[in-house]
Amino acid sequence: MKYQDNINQVAALQPDYLGFIFYEKSARNFDSESIPQLPKSIKKTGVFVDADLDLVVDKIKKHDLQAVQLHGNESTEYCKKIKSEGIEVIKVFSIKDEFDFSILNPYEGSVDYFLFDTKGKLPGGNGYTFDWNVLNNYPSSKPFFLSGGIGLNEVEDIKKFAKSKASKYCYALDVNSKFEIEPGLKNIEELKIFKQSLSF
């Protein structure tokens, strides 16, 4: 999220999390002085890519963040330090056609959630889905977010995924670029349709 009015419109749809990107190379970089007041049910989530730990802590305090999503090569120690601040830590791993799940092992005790998105040229927001069947081999019981190119065209695939073994530990869907009018500006009507379509 980037624009104040748009943030309030999306918040009215009552998502569990709202993401704010603190990465200067991103077209979605959040550079406003403040985030609008949000309902307590929505977790304000800072999105970072190999950021200096002091910067992350500063943004957590400045914007009263409840969660962080880490898209870089952050170490387990780095994750633990953020977690020690009482913040939810979501560690992102990118998948193309296959994935070595053993790289998750060191992070089991230092993050709250994993997030799987599609491997692309840039961290996050590439607009493409990966083969969700890869998650049939998910060896952990840690809940994860499913991300990467999820939009209205994926509704039927999501419903099928929800019935599969791979979805057992799927905790949340992370949507972004497929609902954008421009980077950081979300299409509210399409988000409404998406939410209604997935009311199980």
PyMOL commands that set and color helices and strands:
alter all, ss='L'
color gray80, all
select helices_A, chain A and resi 4-11+53-63+76-83+101-107+132-137+152-162+165-167+177-179+188-197
alter helices_A, ss='H'
color red, helices_A
select strands_A, chain A and resi 17-21+43-48+67-70+88-95+113-118+144-146+170-173+180-182+185-186
alter strands_A, ss='S'
color yellow, strands_A
deselect
rebuild
show_as cartoon
